[in-house]
């Protein structure tokens, strides 16, 4: 199915996806939807969010409607009615909708002549077809770029642009507490030179992170204590080209897409900063997600999806039939969904902690180890597999004195078969070699660690056992000829 948006419940047991044909709700281990809801004619579902336990789902459409569903885990088949709905006056596109972990609070971009922010409290107890927001704010901006709510519904962050008049990050604290807010707690605008591309909010509201288009990343620490209508400036920033951003629950780890850029200890940084590591610099990364604890990162690229640890090591890489543009992740990073809104593509992955090295089997050489002559190059072959993160690379290492080791990268011929060449050595050389394999989780193994030793001895062109008989035959011929001459 083509996908306009996808979301994974924090517990990893449920997935909701939307496209031009409807809203589809899946249990983790079944690729067939558990239930679905079809929109009116000429309407597409554009965005979707699910509660942490999968019980509540909210989705937005291109014809300005918001639909909310209770009891999602026990529904089945085609659904005729949502629990409640409302018209928010504007297309509810991806990134313009968010929900608290318990499903009680929803925030959405709306439009009533101007750009509005609608906040719905008490969502689980609502019903009807024209539900009013609990509170709303109007903004003198042309468009919103992102809308986010903290896991408890208390904090809200909004990115917006007015193009000619500036770019803005708005922050609300105590959004679910009466008296409800009538204005943002603070607005940042003076340091933002171009429209915001994406926004991230830590679960405790401590940190807000924004990336503007092709200029920089901005991090506001201690966001719940900030104030001001033009300020504050970001606590720290990092110049660069960043398209998307995500943040760990406590705001300590930050990751962005374009390439994959990562910052640890983000809460302690100040002023101008540089990322800890960058991966996939030559590859366009469309989106990025990070687990709550900041340990696992997922990044879809052209037709591949990469999975990293926070130290930059690759957990795994998977090839896909087509490009995927966005990603959603369960809280612990064990379940990851990627989607594609152009072609039919929704893919769900389960990440496993890979502590097992690759398996090296069926090692052999040509020529065989008892017939290697001085002019012979030796071709070494092996079958190398890794069922978890995959084989990263394979090395052939060899020595003639057990002190100096030569290294040759092995080539993947096809499937699991790898090959490399040992150069020719002089007569009477003893050659010992081993194969080293590494997977994408940085687990390594050698054939010697597996208990195998491979070696050969270079023999002369004519082995010594053959030379004496040849000499005897030549001598006998000479004697016979000599005697015949004398008899004449």
N, C-alpha and C positions, 0 to 999 in steps of 0.2 A: 504494500500500500504506500502511496505517496503520503508524506507527513508534513504538516505545517508546524507542529509543535509536539513535543513528547515530554513526559514527566514520570519519574520513578519515585514511588513512596520511600520515605526514609528507611523503613524497615526492609525494603527490597522485595516485598512480596507482591506488589501490584504495579502495573504500568498503565498509564492513560495516554492516548495519542489522538490527535485530531487531524482531519484533512478536509478537502472540499466536499466529501460525501457524508461526514458525520464525526461523532465522538465515539471512541472505541476503548473499552476497559478490559485489561488482560490480567489474569493471574500469572504469576511468574513462569510456571512450567508448562504453559499452554499457549501456542501461537495463534490459536483461535480465540476471538474476543469472548469474554464471559458475558458481556452485555454491550449494547450500542444504542446510540440515540441519533436519529437523522434530522437534519435541519429542514427548514422550509425551502421551497424552490428558490434557486438563484442566490442561495446563501452558503457560505463556507464557514466552518469552524477554523479559527485562526490561532487560539491560545488555550492552554489547559494547565491546571495545577491540581495536585492531589494532597490530602492530609498525610501526616507521617505514617499513620497506620492503614492508609488506603480507604478509610471509611467514607470520606467526603471528597467530592470532585466538583470543581468549578471550571467552566469553559466559556469562552467568548467568541462571538461570530462577527462576520464582516458586515452584517446588517444591524449592528449596534446593540445586540442583546447579550445578556449575561445569564447563564443557566447554572443552577446549583443542584447537586444530587446528594441526598442522605442515603445511608444504608447501601453503599456501593458494593460492599463485599458479599451481600446476599442477593443482589439483583442478578437476573439472567435474561438472556434473549433481548429482543427489541423493546426499548422503553418508549412509551408514548408521552409521558409527562415527566418533567423535572420537578424537584421538590419546590423550588421557587425560581423566579426569573425576573428580569427588569431590563428596561431600555436605558442605556447609558449615553445615548446620543452620538456615539462615535464607534468606529470599527475597533474591536478589542483585539489588537494585533499581538503577536509574540512579544514578550517582555513588558507588555502593558497591563499585566494581571499577576497578582500574587496572593498567596493564602498562608495563614499561620499554620503551625504544625498540627494543632488540634482541630482545624477546620472552622473555628469560631469567628475568625476575622478574615475579611477579604478587602483588598485594595485594588483599584482599577482606574485607568485613565478614562475620563469621560469628556463630554463636550456639550455645553449648554450655551451656545453662542461664542464662548471662549473655552480655552483648555481648562478642564476641571480635574480634580482628584476626588474620587468617591471612596469613602471608607464605610464598610458594612460590618457592624458588630452583631453578635447574637445570631450568626448565620445558621447554626444548627437547629434553631427553633423557629425559623421563618417559614412562611408558605405564601403562595399567591403568585400573581403574574406581573405585579407592578410595585415591587419592593423599593422603598426609598432608602437612600444611604443614611447612616447614622450621623455623619457629618461630611461636609465637602468644602474644598477651597478652590477658588478660581485664580488663574494665573495669567499674567499679561505676556504669554509666550505663544509662539506659533505651534510648537509641537513638543510632546514628551519623547524622550529616548529610552527611558527605563523606569519601572515602578517596582519597589521592593518593600517587603514587610519582614520584621524579625520573627523568629520562631514562636514567640509568645504574643505577637501582635502589638507589642508596646511601641516599637520604633518603625518609622517609615522613612524611606529615602527615595527621592525622585530626581531624575536627570531631565533637563529640558533645554530647549534652544529657542532663541528669537532671531537667529541668524544675523540680522543687521544690528540688533541691540544687545547681544550678549548671549552667554551660555551659563547655565545655572545648575547647581546641586542644592536641593532643598532637603532639610532634615527635620523630622517631627519626633519628639519624645512624648511619652504618656499619651499616645494616640488612642488607646483604649480606656482611658481614665476620664471620668467626668470631673469638672467641665471639659468637654472635648475641645481640642485646639481650633483656633480660628485663624492662626498664622503659623508658619514654620518656626521652629526653635532657632534655626539659623539658615542663612543662604550664602553660598560661596559662588562668586562670579568673577571677581577682579583678576584672578590668576588663570582663568580658563579662556584660552584664545580661540579655540575651535569647538564645534559641536561635540558633545559627549557621545562616544561610541558605545559604551557599556558602563555598568555600575554594579558594585557588589557591596553587601552589608553583612557584617559579622552578626552571629546570632544574638549576642549580648548587647548589640548596638554600639559597642566600643569603637568600631572602625568602619569607615566608609571609604571605598576605593572607586575611583573613576578613571577611565581612559578616554582621552579626546582623540579626535581623528588625526592620526599620523604625527602627533606632537609629543605626548608624555603620559605617564601614569601619575596620579595624585592620590595620596593617602592622608586621610584625616584621622588622627588618633584621639582617643578620649572624646568621641563625638557627642556623647550624652551630656558633656559639661560645657560644650562650646555655645557661643551665641553671636549674634550680629546679622545684619541684613545685607552687607556687601562682603563681609569677611566671615569666617576666618580663612586665611590662606592654608593650604595643605601643610601638614606636619613635615612630610617629605615628598619628594617627587623623583622620577627617573625619566629623563628624555628618551624617546624612542617611538617606533611605530608599533602600536598595539591595537588590536581590533576588539578583543573580548577579554573579560577579566572574571576571576572567581577568587574566593577567599575562604580560609578554614573557619570553623565555628568561632574560635576565639580571636581571630584577626591576626594570628602570628605568621601564617604562611599565605602568600599571594602568588597567583599564577596568571599569566596572560597568553593570548593567542596572537598570532601572525607567524612568528616562530613560537616555540614554547619558552617563556621566560619565567624564572622562579626567584622569589625572595623569601628567605627565612627570617625569623626574628623581626618581623615587620613592626611590631608594637614598640620596639626600642629604637627604631631608626629616626633620623632627623635630616633635614635639608636635602641636598642632592645625593642620590644613591646610585648604586650599580647592582644589577641582579647577580645572584649567586651563580646561576648557570643558565645557559641557553642551549636548546636542542632544536633540531630540524630547521636549521637556518636556511637551507636551500629548498625547503618545502613550505607551501602555503597551508597554514593551520587555520581552520575555519572557526573552531569553537574550542572551549576548554572547560573542564570541571575538576574540582578537587574535593576529596573526602572531608568529612567533618573534622577529623584529627589532622588533616593536612598531609597524610602519608601516601595517598594514591592520587594520581593525576591521569585523566583521560583526554585525548586530543585527536579529533578526526581531521584527516587531511584530504588529499585528492580522492583516492580510492583505498585508503588505508586508515586504520585507527591504531594509535599508539597508546601504550599504558606505561607510566613511569612511576618510580618511587620518588620520594622527596629529595633524595640525594642525586637525582638525575639518571640513575640506572634504569634501563628499560625492563619492565616486567614482561611485556610481550608486544607483538605487532601482528595485526590481522589484515589481510587483503580483502577488499569488498568489491562487489560487482560494479558499484558506481560511487560517485562522490557523496559523502554525507556532510551536512552543514551544521548540525547542532547535536549537543550531547546533554544527557541528564544522568545523575548518579545517585545511588542510595547513600544513606548517611555514612556507612563504613566503607564505601567504595567497592563493595563486592559485586554489585549489580549495576551495569552501565548500559544505557540505551542510546543509540545514535539514529538520526533520521535524515531523510532527504525529501524536499518538497517538489522536486522536479520529476524524478523517476520514482518507481515503486521501491521503497526501501525503508524498513524499520528493522534494526538489528539489535539484539540483546546479548550482552556478554556477562559471564560470571568470572571474576578475577580470583585466582588462587595464589597463595603465597608459595612461590616456587623455590624450594630448597634442595631440589634434586638435580644433579648435574646431568649432562647429556650421556647417552649410551653409545659406546664405540664398539663396533662388531665387524666381523668378516674382514680383518686386515690381511692383505696379501701384497706381494710385490711381483714385478715382471722386469727382468728375468728372475727366476727363483733364486733363493739365497745360496745354492750350491753351484751355480753356473754363472757367476758375475765376473766378466773379464775386464781388463783395464780400460777399454774403450766404451764400456757400457754405462749409459745412464739408467738408473733404476726408478721405475714408476711404482709408486706406493698408492694403494687404494684402500678405502675404508667406508663402512656404512655407519653414518652418524645420525642419531635421532634424539629428539627431545619433545615429549608429548605435552609439556606445559607451556613454557614461554617461547620455545623454539630455539633452533641452533643459530647462534650469532656468527661465530666463525670457527674454523678448524685450522690447526697449524701442524706442520710436520717439522720436527726438530731432530737433528742428527749430529753425531760427533765421531771423530776418528781417534781421539785420545782421552775421552771422558773428562776433558777440561773445557775445551772450546766447543760450543754448540752453535750450529748453523740453523737458521729458521727459514722456512718456506711456507707461505700461505697456501693452503689447499683450496682447490677450485671445486665448486659444487657442479658436478657434471650433469646430473639429473636426479630428481627425487632425493634420496638420502645418500647418494654415492658421491664421495669426495676423492680428490686426486692431487698429488704433487710429485715432483721429480727430485731425486738425489743425483747430483752431478757425478761424472766419472772420476774414479780415483785410481792411482797407480797399483801395480801388482803388489800383493801382500798387505794391502790396507785392510784393517778391521773397521767396519762401519756399524755403529749402533744407532738405532733411531726409535723415536716414540711419537705418538700423536697426541695433541692437546686439543680439547674441544671446550668451548664456552657457550653458554646460553644467554638469552636476553635478560636473565635475572642475575647475571655475573657469576653463576656457578661454573666451576671449571673441573675438569678431570683429565688425567693422562693415562695412557695405556699401561705405564709402569705402575701407577697407583692401582690400576685394576689387576695387577699381577702378571702382566705380559711383558716379555723382553724380545725385541726384534733386532737381529743383527745378521751380518754376512761378511765373508772374507773374499777379497778380490784375488782371483787365481790367474795364472799366466795363460796366454793364448793356447799353448799346448801343455796340458798338465804333465807333471814329472813322471807319473806312472806310465805315460805313453811314450816318452822319449827313449828310455833304455831299449825296449823292443825294436823301435825303429833303427836305432844305432846298430843293434845286433844283426838285423836283416841287411843293412847296408854293408856291414863287414863281411858277412857270408858271401854276398854277391861279388865283392872285390876278390875274395880268396878263390872263388870258383873261376872267375875270369882269368886270374893269374895262372892257375894250374893248367887251364886249357891252352894258354899261350905257350907254356913250357913243354907241353906234350907234343907240340908240333916240332 
